Amino acid sequence: MKQTKLIFSAVLAAAILLLAGCSSTKSNKEDPKLISGEWNTNYTFVFVHGLSGWGHYDFQNKIFPYWGLKNGSLMKQLRKEGFNTYDASVAPQGSAWDRVCELYAQLTGTVTDYGKEHSERCGHDRYGRDFSKDPLIPVWDSENKINLLGHSFGGVTVRLLAHLMAYGSEAEINATSPEDLSPLFAGGHGDWIYSVTALSAPHNGTSAYHIPDENPEPKTKMQEQMDKTNAPKKDGRADYDYADYDMHIQNAAVINQWLKTLDTAYYFSFPCSATELAEDGSQKPSVEIMEEIFQRSASRMGSFEGITPDGIYLGKEWQENDGLVNTIAALAPDYAPRENYSDAAELKKGIWYVMPTYRGDHMALQGGFTIKNNITDFYIDYLTLINQL
């Protein structure tokens, strides 16, 4: 639908237009905060980028890190504070499934296996890049767990990785001989994951795919670049094997019905908001905290109420947004257990804790340009919370 093209490639376009690895870490046993009892754990933290993003294996990350755009590499700053942090690189516009397969290969130092059933059904090669000589992290097992953090569509990616690690894939098991089956699809390893965190994630899709852009004003060069980056793909694979398909509201709802929450891991979700109430009761962009590249889509999402051209009903509760994701969609996945976070409560595994809504646009928790505070402080506080569980 040409009218409903989403400018979800804003992050990549911003990088292109505004532009005019992993260091070694201490072992947990050597960490003074563990020895002193200030922390209970210091498992590895793995950050996963969103749509059109990049990470450790991409050349641009060395000069323009995805995590820490405004203040420099967030990974390096967090390592200085004693956290074991790494940033993955997955398919910029790939489906959640393909991204998970690539993430798993990086974490285990293996060849990317997209699965026999999936690759045949979706029309692409079964195997991809080999990470055996360049794994992302030193070790990963039930004794050396990981904390997963995903920004935007990365939030959907890390949810799916946790699900497959625990429950595997019945379709892949049925289609593949046991000796040829990737451990990712076999399941039984949910205890390798300590926590899952979603940052401004479209858990329940985003209305940006469903609302026509009827703005008569010509698009800026940056908006045109976003549309070009997000143009229809022509590489022969099925049209449902892309991120944009997974982020349609009705498709996200289907995913949420079968994607399970592990009862062995902690779950947290940070929704964002960068709009404010307008005189007519709709939501308008808060220009002091929202990048200009998001303001057009924020206005469109913030003023729509009713039936979209493809038959999706959106009430006023869908109007508040961060420029690309509706705040309500980023709270927690539908059908999953959830609670509002309270620092006075004893946190339990298997429940999505909805953190207080962060005042910032879609790039804020990535380390965007409009935020006035150094996002490193936010992550030091949050990762400390995880390590104290």
N, C-alpha and C positions, 0 to 999 in steps of 0.2 A: 504494500500500500504506500504509494509515493507520498500521499498527504500526511501519513502518520509516521514518517521516518523519525526515529529517535536520534537525537544528537548525543548519544551516549559516548561517542568517541571524543568528547570534550577534553578529557585528560590528555590523550595523545596529541590532539590538535594544539592544546595549550603548550605542550612541550615543544612542538615543532616551531610554533610562532614566537614563543617567549625565549627560546634558545637563540637569539638573533644571529675486590671482591671480598670476599668473606675473609675476615682475619681470624686467627686462632683464638680460642677461648679457654678459660680455665676450667678444669673439671669441677664437678659439683663438690667433691670432697675437699678441694682447696679453697672454696669460697668462704671468706671470713663471716659472711652473714649467715651461712648455714651452720658454721662452727659455733657462732655466738647464740644461735637459736632465734635470730631475728627473722629468718626464713625457714620454712619447713621443707621446701623443695627449691630446685632451680633447674627444672627441666628445660630443654631447648624450646625456644619460641620460633615458629615458622610463620612468616608473613606472606600472604598470597594477594597479589594485585587484582584489580578489577578489569573490566572490559577495556581493550586497547592499551593495557598497561605493560609494564616490563619489570625485570628483576635482575638477579645476580648474573644470569647467563647472557644478558643482553648488553651490547656495547654501550648504549646510551646511559645505562645505569651508573657507569663509572664517572660520567661528567654531569649527569642530571638525574640523581637518584629518585625513583618513584616515591619511596618512603622518605619524607623529609624535604620536599620541594623547596620550601622557603628557607630553611635553616641548615641545609646540608644533610648528609646521610644519617638517617635515624638509626640505622643498624650500628654504625660506628659509635654514635653517641650512647646508645644503650649498652654496648659492650663495655664501654668505659665505666659504666655503673655496675658491672658485674653480671649482666644478663647475657645468656647465650642466644644470640639472635641471628636469623638468616632470612633472606628474601628470595622466594622461588620465582621462576619464570615459566609461565604456562601460556597456552595458545591465546593470543590477545582477543580473538573473537570466537574461539571455539566453544562448543557446548560444555556444560558442567561435567559431563562424562569424560570427554576427551581431556579436559584440563586436569581432572582427577588422576587419570592414567599417567599423564606427564609428571604430575606432582609426586605420585607414588614412585615412579622410576628415579626421580631426582633424590628422593629421601632414602631410597634403598640402594642407589648406585647400580641400577639395572637397565636393561633395554625397555623402552616404552612399549607396552602391550595394550592396545586398545580393545582387545577381546575379539575372539573369533566371531561370535554372534553379532556383536555391535558393528564391527568393521564390514562384515558382509552385508548387513542390512542397510548400513549408512553409505556404502559405496566408497570406502577409502582403504588404504593399506592397513593391515593389522598392526605392523610394527613401526616404531618411529625412532627417535634419537636414543643413542646408547650413552648412559651416564656412568658406566662401570668404572671409567678412569677419572671421573670428576663428580663424585657424589656431593650433594648439597651439604649434608651433615655427617659427622663422623660415625655415629651409631644410632640405631633406632630399634628398640625392642620393648618388652614389657617392663624391663628394669630401667631403661632409658627412654622414658615416655616423651611425648612432645605436646606443646601447646600450639594450637592452630589459630591464626588470626587472619580473617579475610575481609578486604575492603570491597564494597560494592558487590559485583558478581563473584568476587573472591569469597564472599560470605556463603554463597550457595555452594561454591566449590568445596570449601572445607567441611560443610555439613555432609556433603555426599561422600567425601573421603572417609569420614568417621563411620558413616552407615556401611559402606562397603567393607571397611576393615573389620567391622563387627559381624555383619550378616552376609557378606558376599553377594553374588548375583546368581540367582537360580537359572536365568537364561544362559549365562556363560557356562555354568556347571553342566547344564543339559547338552550344550552344543560342543563341548570340548572334552577330550580325553583327560583323565586325571593327571597324567604326566606332562600334559601340554597346557594345563590351566595355571594362569598367574595366581600367586598367593593372594593378590588383591581381591580376586573374585571368589576365593574359597571361604573368606570370612574367618571368624574365630580369633581375631586379633584386636578386638575393641579396647582391650586393656593397654594397648600401646599409646593411647591418646589420653591426656590428662584433662585438657580443656579445649573448648571451641568458642571462638569469639567472632561475632559478625559486626562489621563496622559500616553503617549506612548501607545495609544490604537489602536488595529487593526480594525479601523472603517470599512475599506474596505477589511478585510482579511489580510493574510500574505502569501508571496510567499514561505515561509519555508515549507508549506505543499505540494507544487507542484514541488519542485526541488529535483531530486535524489541526494543522497550523494554518490559520486563516489570516495571519498577519499580512497586510498588504505591503508593508515596508520591505524593501530589498534586504537580503541577508548580507551580513558583513563577510569579509574575506575569511574570517575565522570560522563562521558558521558554514560557509560553502566548503571549507576544508573538512569540517566535521562530516557533512553529508557525503563528501567524496570518500572519506575513510570508511563510512558506514554503508557504502553502496552495496547492492546485491552481489553475492559471491558467485563465481562461475567456475568452480574447481571440480564440479561433477558430483559432489557429495549430496546427501539428502538435505532438503531445506530445513529439516527439523534437528539437524546436528550442529546448530549454532547457538551462541549465547542469546541472540535476540529472540529466538523461538522460546527458549526457557524462561525469558523474562516477561512474556505476555501473561497477563493476569490469569487467563483460563488455563494456560499450560503450567504455570507455577502452582496452581491449585491441584492439578493432577500429581505433580511431583510431591507436594506436601502430604498427599494422602498415603503414599507408600514409604516415603523417606522417614526413617525412625530416629528418635532421640535416644542416645545410649544412656543406660542407667548407671554406667561406670565413669562418666565424664561430666565435668562442669560445663555449663553453657551460659554465655553472656551475649547480649545484643545492645548495640549503641545506635539508636535512631538519631538522625540529624534534622534540623529545621533551620531554614534561612528565609522564611517568609513571615509576614505579619498581617494582621487583620486590616482589610481595607474598609472604606466607608460603606460600601455596598454589601459588606458581609463576606466577601471573597477573600482570598489570600493573595498578597502582592509581594514581590521580592523585597527583602531588606537589603537595600543596595550597599549599605556600609559593611556588610559581611558576606555578600554574594558576588562572586566573579561575574563580570559582564557576560561572559560566554554562556552562563546558565540562566540569565534573567528572562530571555525569551521563552524558554521552555517552562520556567518557574511560573511565569504569568499565565501561560496556557493551562498548565496543570492546576494552578490556584484559582482559576475562574470557571472551570468546567463543572457542571452538575447535570446529570441526566443520562441518556442512553447514547453511547458512542456509536459511530458508524458500523462497527462490527458487533453491536448488540450487548456491550458490557454496561451494566448500570453502575454509575459512580455517584455516590452521595457527597455531601459537603465534607464528610469526614476524610475524604481522599484529597482535599485541596491543599492542606499544609504539606510542604515539601522542602527538599534541599536543593532543588534545581534540576534533579534527575530522578530522584526516588521519593515517592510519597512517604511521609513520616509514619503513617499508619501501617504501611507495608513493611517497614523496617523494624517494627516492634519485636515480632517473633513470628515464626512460621505458624500458619493456621493448622489446627489439629494437634499441635504440640503443647505439652504442659508448660505454663508460664506463670511467673510472679513478678511483681515490681520489686526491684532490688532495694534492700534496706541494709545499711551497714550494721544494724543492730540484730539482724536475723542470722541464725545459723544456716549457712548455705548448704544445699543438698545437691547431689549429682542427679542428672536426668531431668532437670527443670531449666527452662530458659529464663534467666534473670534479665528483665528489661531494665537497662540502666537509664538514668535521667537523660532526657533528650538533650543532645549537644547542640548549642547554638552556633551553627556554621553551615557552609554550603557543602556540596558533595565532595569537594576536595579537602575539606577542613581536617578530617582525621587521617588523611594521607599526608598532610603537611602543606596544604595549599597556600596561596599567596595573600588571601584577604584576612586570614586570622592574625590577631595582634599578639597572641602569646606563642611562645615556643612550644610546639606540640610535643617535644621531648619530655617536658615536665608531666604532661598528661599520661604518657606511656610509662614513665618511671613509677608514677603512683599506681597505675593499673597493673603493671607487671608485678609490682610488689604485692598487690592484693592477691594475685594468682599464687605467688610463691609463699604466701602466708596461709594458704588453704591447707 
